[in-house]
Amino acid sequence: MPGTDQIEHTTTKLLLVEPNTEKREQLLELCHAQHSPLEVEVCTRPREAISRLAKGNFTSCLLPNDVALLQEARRAASSTLYVLISDGTTPEQDSAAIEDGADDVLAFATLDAEQLQRALIHAALRRSSGEKLAQLARQDPLTGLGNRALLEDELERMILRGQRSPTGFALLYIDLDYFKQINDSFGHGLGDLLLAVIANRLRRTMRQDDLIARIGGDEFVALLNDLHDPNDAALIASKIIHTLSEPITLSGHHLLISASVGIATFPNHGSTAAELLQHADQALYRAKANGRNAYAFYSPQEETQTRHNLDVEQGLRHGLLEGQFRLHYQPIVDTRHGDTVAWEALLRWQHPTLGLLSPDAFLKLAEHSGLILPMGHWVIGQALDAVRQWQDAGVDCRLSINLSDRELKQPRFADQLKQLLVKKRVPAHLLQLELREDALLKHASQATQLCETLAALGVDIWLDHFGSEYGAFGYLNRLPIKGVKINARDLARDGDPDKAAYVQNLITLTRSMNKQVTANYVESAHSADQLSNWGGDFLQGYWIGKPRPLDAIIEGVPSL
């Protein structure tokens, strides 16, 4: 028979499970009578067999016709061949046993050595063919890694084995940072190529006995076997992060990718597959919230805060779909004549139960979750509509919008903005974008390119929170930056002369470089006078005017 030699060669180690002495001796004699003698281990207690199967590397097993025992054995060692030895069962019962996972059922009364040998060979052939089909069903077609079905099966097997062994294991939840940006910017074709490269890097990083599966678009899960120390999981997570951060060149594009990893260990962080996946996911969320490109272990102490953040994130997604967000506009006035020259668009969330929320309550979570990009796109579209409306109503003012770190790093942001300006019929010179000083310093090359591209469109660029860092002055001369926005909040609060001197010098130095200055958080008439006398061009703050809805601007209603 073709392939018989190969099957017999691999089917060498067998576990014989039989409590009856006479029956066990007869079965053992049949095993030794094989053409290629089997290496047989005998187990007299069925319950002990489960532990033996989990620890040993048995290629086949003879079991009593006990379906419950069979199912438990398959969970302990799914790759082992299982042949049940039956005592007078019907063909219907034998078929039911095979449906429950038996590779074959043999009648003990008529069993001989040749029949046993044929049964083992045929079972191996059927299992091999079935495993090929099962492998395809449990394999991710894009990367060749395991899929969620394979992960769940392997996770259940490892939990069962872990209950009988002092050695634990770890589950690593891996998520690529900013992958959606690459898909949106370069297309899904290049995104798929990138995922294939990432999968190969993960294979090289993992140990031979570990499992790596792709369970979502850019989500992977690794199962680390035989974990003696949780620090070993941390070392592998660090290795994954380092490996995935190496530059990738695809189709002429130089890509930088990073990953965040959440870690849950068995049995410390969960005793079921659902618990381990959930807790590793929560740890991943913390890793992202702490700045991404890092790993975090599941922490029960921080679970309450994590759940709250997840609830807020889900609320943000729902709110974006349900139209719960609003834009309010705060005036910016000219110190020379007191006229309003611009309105800054400020996002508000009309929460169904908590009322109107300011960005402090949700913007950081939106940034970490990636929702800041669709929210930013919505803000720009709505704000440009507002400009068109107040221009039609005779309000001649510019629009100021804050630019997030994520938008700064979007390769096609300038092109998308240009299309929106044309679509909304808003001249580019009416728009000024505010870029945080720390974002400029953190992403200098991307910020430089974006500033030059936006200036070419006719859009003004301002540096927000200017003076909080010490390295941005050099960029004022090199980049087409219109002006800076400084924080004047502390002037009226503590009257510290050193802080006042610092703000005054900041304004003087900036003006000497032919840049304009807007003082934000102006909260008193005294602060407004000081800032005007020091050379501030524009003022903004609650003393100047509170944020208000668009209708209030058009109708000339005073600030609320």
C-alpha positions as CSV (number, residue, x, y, z in Angstrom):
1,M,0.0,0.0,0.0
2,P,1.5,3.4,-1.0
3,G,2.6,5.4,2.0
4,T,2.3,2.4,4.4
5,D,6.0,2.4,5.2
6,Q,5.9,6.1,6.1
7,I,2.8,5.7,8.2
8,E,4.3,2.7,10.0
9,H,7.5,4.5,10.6
10,T,5.8,7.5,12.3
11,T,3.3,5.4,14.2
12,T,5.8,4.1,16.8
13,K,4.6,5.1,20.2
14,L,1.3,3.8,21.5
15,L,-0.5,4.1,24.9
16,L,-2.6,1.1,25.8
17,V,-5.4,2.1,28.3
18,E,-7.2,-0.9,29.8
19,P,-8.1,-1.7,33.4
20,N,-9.1,-5.3,32.8
21,T,-6.0,-7.5,33.2
22,E,-7.0,-10.4,30.9
23,K,-8.1,-8.0,28.1
24,R,-5.0,-5.8,28.6
25,E,-2.7,-8.8,28.1
26,Q,-4.4,-9.9,24.9
27,L,-4.3,-6.3,23.5
28,L,-0.6,-6.0,24.5
29,E,0.1,-9.3,22.6
30,L,-1.6,-8.0,19.5
31,C,0.5,-4.8,19.7
32,H,3.7,-6.7,19.9
33,A,2.7,-8.9,16.9
34,Q,2.8,-6.0,14.5
35,H,5.2,-6.2,11.5
36,S,6.9,-3.1,12.8
37,P,6.8,-3.5,16.6
38,L,5.2,-0.7,18.5
39,E,6.7,1.1,21.5
40,V,3.9,0.4,23.9
41,E,3.2,2.0,27.3
42,V,0.5,0.5,29.4
43,C,-1.9,2.5,31.6
44,T,-4.3,0.6,33.9
45,R,-6.3,3.6,35.2
46,P,-8.3,5.6,32.6
47,R,-8.1,8.8,34.6
48,E,-4.4,8.6,34.7
49,A,-4.3,8.3,30.9
50,I,-5.3,11.9,30.4
51,S,-2.2,13.1,32.3
52,R,0.0,10.6,30.4
53,L,-1.3,11.8,27.1
54,A,-0.8,15.4,27.9
55,K,2.8,14.9,28.9
56,G,3.8,12.2,26.4
57,N,4.3,12.3,22.7
58,F,2.1,9.4,21.7
59,T,1.2,8.9,18.1
60,S,-1.7,6.5,18.9
61,C,-3.8,5.3,21.8
62,L,-6.1,2.3,22.4
63,L,-9.0,3.3,24.7
64,P,-12.0,1.5,26.1
65,N,-15.2,2.6,24.4
66,D,-15.9,5.5,26.7
67,V,-17.0,8.7,24.8
68,A,-16.4,11.0,27.8
69,L,-12.9,9.6,28.3
70,L,-12.2,10.0,24.5
71,Q,-13.3,13.6,24.5
72,E,-11.1,14.5,27.4
73,A,-8.2,12.6,25.9
74,R,-8.5,14.5,22.6
75,R,-8.5,17.8,24.5
76,A,-5.3,16.8,26.2
77,A,-3.5,15.5,23.1
78,S,-5.4,16.3,19.9
79,S,-2.8,15.0,17.5
80,T,-2.8,11.5,18.9
81,L,-4.8,8.8,17.0
82,Y,-7.5,7.2,19.1
83,V,-8.8,3.7,18.4
84,L,-11.6,2.5,20.7
85,I,-11.8,-1.2,21.7
86,S,-15.5,-2.1,21.8
87,D,-17.3,-4.9,23.6
88,G,-20.5,-5.7,21.6
89,T,-21.5,-2.2,20.5
90,T,-23.8,-1.7,17.6
91,P,-22.7,-0.1,14.3
92,E,-24.8,3.0,15.2
93,Q,-22.9,3.3,18.5
94,D,-19.6,2.9,16.7
95,S,-20.6,5.7,14.3
96,A,-21.5,8.0,17.1
97,A,-18.1,7.3,18.7
98,I,-16.4,8.3,15.5
99,E,-18.5,11.4,15.3
100,D,-17.3,12.3,18.8
101,G,-13.6,12.1,17.7
102,A,-12.6,8.4,17.5
103,D,-10.4,7.6,14.6
104,D,-11.7,4.0,14.5
105,V,-13.7,1.5,16.6
106,L,-12.7,-2.2,16.8
107,A,-14.6,-5.1,18.2
108,F,-12.5,-6.8,20.8
109,A,-14.1,-10.3,20.3
110,T,-12.9,-10.6,16.6
111,L,-9.8,-8.4,16.8
112,D,-6.4,-9.8,15.5
113,A,-3.0,-8.3,14.9
114,E,-3.5,-7.7,11.2
115,Q,-6.8,-5.9,11.8
116,L,-5.2,-3.7,14.5
117,Q,-2.4,-2.8,12.1
118,R,-4.7,-2.0,9.3
119,A,-6.9,0.1,11.6
120,L,-3.8,2.2,12.8
121,I,-2.6,2.7,9.2
122,H,-6.0,3.6,7.8
123,A,-6.7,5.9,10.8
124,A,-3.4,7.7,10.2
125,L,-4.1,8.1,6.5
126,R,-7.6,9.5,7.2
127,R,-6.3,11.8,9.9
128,S,-3.6,13.1,7.5
129,S,-6.1,13.9,4.8
130,G,-8.5,15.4,7.3
131,E,-5.8,17.5,8.9
132,K,-4.8,19.0,5.6
133,L,-8.4,20.2,5.1
134,A,-8.6,21.2,8.8
135,Q,-5.4,23.1,8.4
136,L,-6.8,25.1,5.5
137,A,-9.9,25.9,7.6
138,R,-7.7,27.1,10.5
139,Q,-5.2,29.0,8.5
140,D,-5.2,32.7,7.6
141,P,-5.0,32.8,3.8
142,L,-3.2,36.1,3.6
143,T,-0.3,35.4,6.0
144,G,-0.3,31.6,6.4
145,L,-0.5,32.0,10.1
146,G,-3.2,30.3,12.2
147,N,-6.6,32.0,12.4
148,R,-9.0,32.5,15.3
149,A,-10.3,28.9,15.2
150,L,-6.8,27.5,15.5
151,L,-6.0,29.9,18.3
152,E,-9.1,28.9,20.3
153,D,-8.5,25.2,19.9
154,E,-4.8,25.5,21.0
155,L,-5.7,27.8,23.8
156,E,-8.2,25.3,25.2
157,R,-5.6,22.5,24.9
158,M,-3.0,24.6,26.7
159,I,-5.4,25.4,29.5
160,L,-6.2,21.8,30.0
161,R,-2.6,20.8,30.1
162,G,-1.8,23.8,32.4
163,Q,-4.3,22.5,34.9
164,R,-2.1,19.4,35.3
165,S,1.3,21.0,35.1
166,P,3.0,23.6,37.3
167,T,4.3,25.3,34.1
168,G,2.2,28.2,32.9
169,F,1.9,30.0,29.5
170,A,1.4,33.5,28.3
171,L,-1.0,35.1,25.8
172,L,0.4,38.1,23.9
173,Y,-2.2,40.4,22.1
174,I,-0.3,42.2,19.4
175,D,-1.7,45.2,17.5
176,L,0.0,47.3,14.9
177,D,0.1,51.1,15.6
178,Y,-1.4,53.3,12.9
179,F,-1.9,50.5,10.4
180,K,-5.2,52.1,9.2
181,Q,-3.3,55.2,8.1
182,I,-1.1,53.1,5.8
183,N,-4.1,51.3,4.4
184,D,-5.9,54.6,3.8
185,S,-2.8,56.3,2.4
186,F,-1.4,53.6,0.1
187,G,-4.3,51.2,-0.5
188,H,-5.2,47.8,0.8
189,G,-2.9,46.1,-1.7
190,L,0.2,47.5,0.0
191,G,-1.4,47.0,3.4
192,D,-1.8,43.3,2.6
193,L,1.9,43.1,1.5
194,L,2.9,44.7,4.8
195,L,0.8,42.2,6.8
196,A,2.6,39.3,5.1
197,V,6.0,40.9,6.0
198,I,4.9,41.4,9.6
199,A,3.8,37.7,9.7
200,N,7.2,36.6,8.6
201,R,8.9,38.7,11.1
202,L,6.7,37.4,13.9
203,R,7.5,33.8,12.8
204,R,11.2,34.5,13.1
205,T,10.7,36.1,16.5
206,M,8.7,33.3,18.1
207,R,10.1,30.1,19.4
208,Q,9.4,26.9,17.5
209,D,6.8,25.5,19.9
210,D,4.9,28.8,20.2
211,L,1.8,29.6,18.2
212,I,1.2,32.9,16.3
213,A,-2.2,33.6,14.8
214,R,-3.8,36.5,13.0
215,I,-7.3,37.1,14.4
216,G,-8.2,40.4,12.8
217,G,-7.1,43.0,10.3
218,D,-3.9,44.0,12.1
219,E,-4.3,42.0,15.2
220,F,-2.2,39.0,16.1
221,V,-2.1,36.7,19.2
222,A,0.9,34.7,20.3
223,L,0.8,31.8,22.7
224,L,4.0,31.1,24.6
225,N,4.4,27.6,25.8
226,D,6.2,26.4,29.0
227,L,6.5,29.8,30.7
228,H,8.5,29.5,33.9
229,D,8.8,33.2,34.6
230,P,6.5,36.1,33.4
231,N,9.7,38.1,32.6
232,D,10.2,35.7,29.7
233,A,7.0,36.9,28.2
234,A,8.2,40.5,28.6
235,L,11.5,39.7,26.9
236,I,9.7,38.1,23.9
237,A,7.2,41.1,23.8
238,S,10.2,43.5,23.7
239,K,11.8,41.4,20.9
240,I,8.6,41.6,18.9
241,I,8.3,45.3,19.3
242,H,12.0,45.8,18.3
243,T,11.7,43.5,15.3
244,L,8.5,45.1,14.0
245,S,9.9,48.6,14.3
246,E,12.7,48.0,11.7
247,P,12.0,49.9,8.5
248,I,10.2,48.2,5.6
249,T,10.4,49.1,1.9
250,L,7.4,48.0,-0.2
251,S,6.6,49.1,-3.8
252,G,9.1,52.0,-3.4
253,H,7.5,53.2,-0.2
254,H,9.6,53.4,3.0
255,L,7.4,52.4,5.9
256,L,7.9,52.7,9.6
257,I,5.6,50.5,11.7
258,S,5.4,49.9,15.4
259,A,3.4,47.6,17.6
260,S,1.8,47.5,21.1
261,V,1.5,44.3,23.1
262,G,-0.8,43.3,25.9
263,I,0.2,40.3,28.1
264,A,-1.9,37.9,30.2
265,T,-0.4,34.8,31.9
266,F,-2.0,31.6,32.9
267,P,-3.2,30.9,35.6
268,N,-2.5,34.3,37.2
269,H,-4.6,36.4,34.8
270,G,-7.4,34.0,33.9
271,S,-8.4,30.4,33.9
272,T,-10.5,30.4,30.7
273,A,-9.8,31.3,27.1
274,A,-12.3,34.1,27.3
275,E,-10.7,35.6,30.4
276,L,-7.2,35.4,29.0
277,L,-8.2,37.1,25.7
278,Q,-10.2,39.8,27.4
279,H,-7.4,40.6,30.0
280,A,-4.7,40.6,27.3
281,D,-6.9,43.0,25.3
282,Q,-7.2,45.2,28.3
283,A,-3.4,45.2,28.8
284,L,-3.0,46.1,25.1
285,Y,-5.3,49.0,25.6
286,R,-3.1,50.2,28.5
287,A,0.0,49.8,26.3
288,K,-1.5,52.1,23.7
289,A,-2.8,54.6,26.3
290,N,0.8,54.8,27.7
291,G,2.2,55.9,24.3
292,R,2.2,52.8,22.1
293,N,5.2,51.0,20.8
294,A,5.3,49.2,24.2
295,Y,4.0,46.3,26.2
296,A,1.9,46.1,29.3
297,F,0.9,43.2,31.6
298,Y,-2.8,42.8,32.7
299,S,-3.3,44.6,36.0
300,P,-6.4,43.8,38.0
301,Q,-5.9,47.0,40.0
302,E,-6.3,49.1,36.8
303,E,-9.2,47.1,35.4
304,T,-11.8,49.5,36.5
305,Q,-10.2,52.5,34.8
306,T,-9.5,50.4,31.7
307,R,-13.2,49.4,31.5
308,H,-14.2,53.0,31.9
309,N,-11.9,54.0,29.1
310,L,-13.2,51.2,26.9
311,D,-16.8,52.3,27.6
312,V,-15.9,55.9,26.7
313,E,-14.2,54.7,23.5
314,Q,-17.3,52.8,22.5
315,G,-19.4,55.8,23.4
316,L,-17.1,57.9,21.1
317,R,-17.7,55.5,18.2
318,H,-21.4,55.5,18.8
319,G,-21.5,59.3,19.2
320,L,-19.6,59.8,15.9
321,L,-22.1,57.6,14.1
322,E,-25.1,59.2,15.8
323,G,-24.1,62.8,15.3
324,Q,-23.6,63.6,19.0
325,F,-20.7,66.0,18.4
326,R,-20.9,69.7,18.2
327,L,-18.6,72.6,17.3
328,H,-18.5,75.7,19.3
329,Y,-16.4,78.7,18.2
330,Q,-14.3,81.0,20.4
331,P,-13.4,84.5,19.2
332,I,-9.9,85.8,18.7
333,V,-9.7,89.6,18.8
334,D,-7.1,92.1,17.5
335,T,-5.5,94.2,20.2
336,R,-5.3,97.3,18.0
337,H,-9.1,97.8,17.6
338,G,-10.7,95.0,19.5
339,D,-12.5,93.5,16.5
340,T,-12.9,89.7,16.1
341,V,-10.6,88.6,13.4
342,A,-11.0,84.8,13.7
343,W,-13.0,82.1,15.4
344,E,-11.4,78.9,16.7
345,A,-13.4,75.7,16.2
346,L,-13.6,73.7,19.5
347,L,-15.1,70.2,19.7
348,R,-17.9,69.3,22.2
349,W,-19.6,66.0,22.8
350,Q,-23.3,66.2,23.6
351,H,-23.3,63.0,25.7
352,P,-26.8,61.5,26.1
353,T,-26.4,61.1,29.9
354,L,-23.5,63.3,30.9
355,G,-24.4,66.4,29.0
356,L,-22.1,68.7,27.0
357,L,-18.4,67.5,27.5
358,S,-15.3,69.5,26.7
359,P,-12.3,67.8,24.9
360,D,-10.5,67.3,28.2
361,A,-13.0,64.5,28.9
362,F,-12.5,62.5,25.7
363,L,-9.8,63.8,23.3
364,K,-7.0,61.7,24.8
365,L,-9.0,58.5,24.4
366,A,-9.9,59.5,20.9
367,E,-6.2,60.0,20.1
368,H,-5.2,56.6,21.5
369,S,-8.1,54.7,19.9
370,G,-7.5,56.2,16.4
371,L,-10.9,57.9,16.3
372,I,-9.1,61.2,16.2
373,L,-8.8,60.9,12.4
374,P,-12.5,60.5,11.5
375,M,-13.3,63.1,14.2
376,G,-10.7,65.5,12.8
377,H,-12.1,65.0,9.3
378,W,-15.6,65.7,10.6
379,V,-14.4,68.8,12.4
380,I,-12.7,70.3,9.4
381,G,-15.8,69.6,7.1
382,Q,-18.2,71.1,9.6
383,A,-16.0,74.1,10.4
384,L,-15.6,74.9,6.7
385,D,-19.4,74.8,6.3
386,A,-19.6,77.3,9.2
387,V,-17.1,79.6,7.4
388,R,-19.2,79.6,4.3
389,Q,-22.3,80.3,6.4
390,W,-20.9,83.2,8.4
391,Q,-19.3,84.7,5.2
392,D,-22.7,84.6,3.5
393,A,-24.1,86.3,6.6
394,G,-21.5,89.1,6.4
395,V,-19.2,87.9,9.2
396,D,-15.7,88.5,7.7
397,C,-13.5,86.3,10.0
398,R,-10.9,83.6,9.6
399,L,-11.3,80.0,10.9
400,S,-8.7,78.5,13.3
401,I,-8.6,74.7,13.7
402,N,-6.3,72.5,15.9
403,L,-4.3,69.9,14.1
404,S,-3.7,66.5,15.9
405,D,-0.5,64.5,15.9
406,R,-2.3,61.8,13.8
407,E,-3.4,64.3,11.1
408,L,0.2,65.7,11.1
409,K,1.5,62.2,10.1
410,Q,-1.2,61.6,7.5
411,P,0.6,61.5,4.1
412,R,-2.4,62.7,2.2
413,F,-3.7,65.3,4.7
414,A,-2.8,68.3,2.6
415,D,-4.5,66.8,-0.5
416,Q,-7.6,66.0,1.4
417,L,-7.7,69.5,2.8
418,K,-7.3,71.0,-0.6
419,Q,-10.2,69.0,-1.9
420,L,-12.4,70.0,1.1
421,L,-11.6,73.7,0.5
422,V,-12.7,73.4,-3.1
423,K,-15.8,71.4,-2.3
424,K,-16.9,73.8,0.5
425,R,-16.0,76.9,-1.6
426,V,-13.8,78.4,1.2
427,P,-10.7,80.4,0.2
428,A,-7.5,79.0,1.7
429,H,-6.4,82.3,3.2
430,L,-9.4,82.1,5.5
431,L,-8.1,79.0,7.2
432,Q,-5.4,78.9,9.9
433,L,-4.2,75.5,11.3
434,E,-2.7,75.3,14.8
435,L,0.1,72.8,15.3
436,R,1.3,72.1,18.9
437,E,4.9,73.0,19.5
438,D,5.7,69.6,21.1
439,A,4.2,67.8,18.0
440,L,6.5,69.9,15.7
441,L,9.5,68.9,17.8
442,K,8.5,65.2,18.0
443,H,7.7,64.8,14.2
444,A,10.0,67.5,12.8
445,S,10.5,66.1,9.3
446,Q,6.8,65.4,8.7
447,A,5.8,68.7,10.2
448,T,8.3,70.6,8.0
449,Q,6.9,69.0,4.9
450,L,3.3,69.6,5.9
451,C,3.9,73.3,6.8
452,E,5.5,73.9,3.4
453,T,2.8,72.1,1.5
454,L,0.0,73.9,3.4
455,A,1.7,77.3,3.0
456,A,1.8,76.7,-0.8
457,L,-2.0,76.2,-0.6
458,G,-2.3,79.6,1.1
459,V,-3.2,78.2,4.5
460,D,-1.6,79.9,7.6
461,I,0.3,77.7,10.1
462,W,0.4,78.7,13.8
463,L,2.3,77.1,16.6
464,D,0.1,76.4,19.6
465,H,1.4,76.1,23.3
466,F,4.5,78.0,22.2
467,G,7.2,78.5,24.8
468,S,6.5,75.3,26.7
469,E,9.4,73.6,25.0
470,Y,12.9,75.0,24.2
471,G,13.7,73.8,20.7
472,A,11.1,75.4,18.5
473,F,12.6,78.9,18.0
474,G,14.9,77.6,15.3
475,Y,11.9,76.5,13.2
476,L,10.3,79.9,13.2
477,N,12.9,81.2,10.8
478,R,13.1,78.1,8.7
479,L,9.4,77.3,8.3
480,P,6.5,79.3,6.8
481,I,4.9,79.8,10.2
482,K,2.6,82.8,10.5
483,G,2.6,83.1,14.2
484,V,2.5,81.5,17.7
485,K,0.0,81.1,20.4
486,I,1.2,81.4,24.0
487,N,-0.4,80.4,27.2
488,A,-1.3,83.4,29.4
489,R,-3.3,81.5,32.0
490,D,-0.8,82.0,34.9
491,L,-0.5,85.8,34.5
492,A,-3.6,86.6,36.5
493,R,-3.6,83.5,38.7
494,D,-0.5,84.0,40.9
495,G,1.0,87.3,39.8
496,D,4.5,85.7,39.6
497,P,6.8,88.4,38.2
498,D,9.2,85.8,36.8
499,K,6.4,84.2,34.8
500,A,5.2,87.6,33.6
501,A,8.8,88.5,32.5
502,Y,9.0,85.2,30.7
503,V,5.8,85.8,28.7
504,Q,6.9,89.4,27.9
505,N,10.3,88.2,26.6
506,L,8.6,85.4,24.7
507,I,6.4,88.0,22.9
508,T,9.3,90.4,22.3
509,L,11.6,87.6,20.8
510,T,8.8,86.2,18.6
511,R,7.9,89.7,17.3
512,S,11.6,90.4,16.5
513,M,11.4,87.4,14.1
514,N,8.4,89.0,12.3
515,K,5.9,86.5,13.6
516,Q,2.5,87.3,15.1
517,V,1.5,86.4,18.6
518,T,-1.9,85.3,20.0
519,A,-2.2,85.2,23.8
520,N,-4.6,82.5,24.9
521,Y,-6.4,81.9,28.2
522,V,-6.9,85.7,28.8
523,E,-9.0,85.8,31.9
524,S,-9.0,89.4,33.1
525,A,-8.8,93.0,31.9
526,H,-5.4,93.4,33.6
527,S,-4.0,90.4,31.6
528,A,-5.4,91.8,28.4
529,D,-3.8,95.2,29.0
530,Q,-0.5,93.6,29.9
531,L,-0.4,91.4,26.8
532,S,-1.4,94.3,24.5
533,N,1.3,96.6,25.9
534,W,3.9,93.9,25.5
535,G,3.2,93.6,21.8
536,G,0.6,90.8,21.6
537,D,-1.3,91.0,18.3
538,F,-4.4,89.0,19.3
539,L,-6.2,87.9,22.4
540,Q,-8.3,84.8,23.2
541,G,-9.9,83.6,26.4
542,Y,-13.0,83.6,28.5
543,W,-12.6,87.3,29.3
544,I,-12.6,88.0,25.6
545,G,-15.4,85.6,24.8
546,K,-16.6,82.1,25.6
547,P,-17.1,79.4,22.9
548,R,-20.5,79.6,21.3
549,P,-22.5,77.7,18.7
550,L,-22.6,78.9,15.1
551,D,-26.1,80.3,15.3
552,A,-24.9,82.6,18.0
553,I,-22.2,84.0,15.8
554,I,-24.4,84.6,12.9
555,E,-27.2,86.1,15.0
556,G,-24.8,88.3,17.0
557,V,-25.8,86.7,20.3
558,P,-23.4,87.5,23.2
559,S,-21.3,84.6,24.5
560,L,-23.1,82.4,27.0
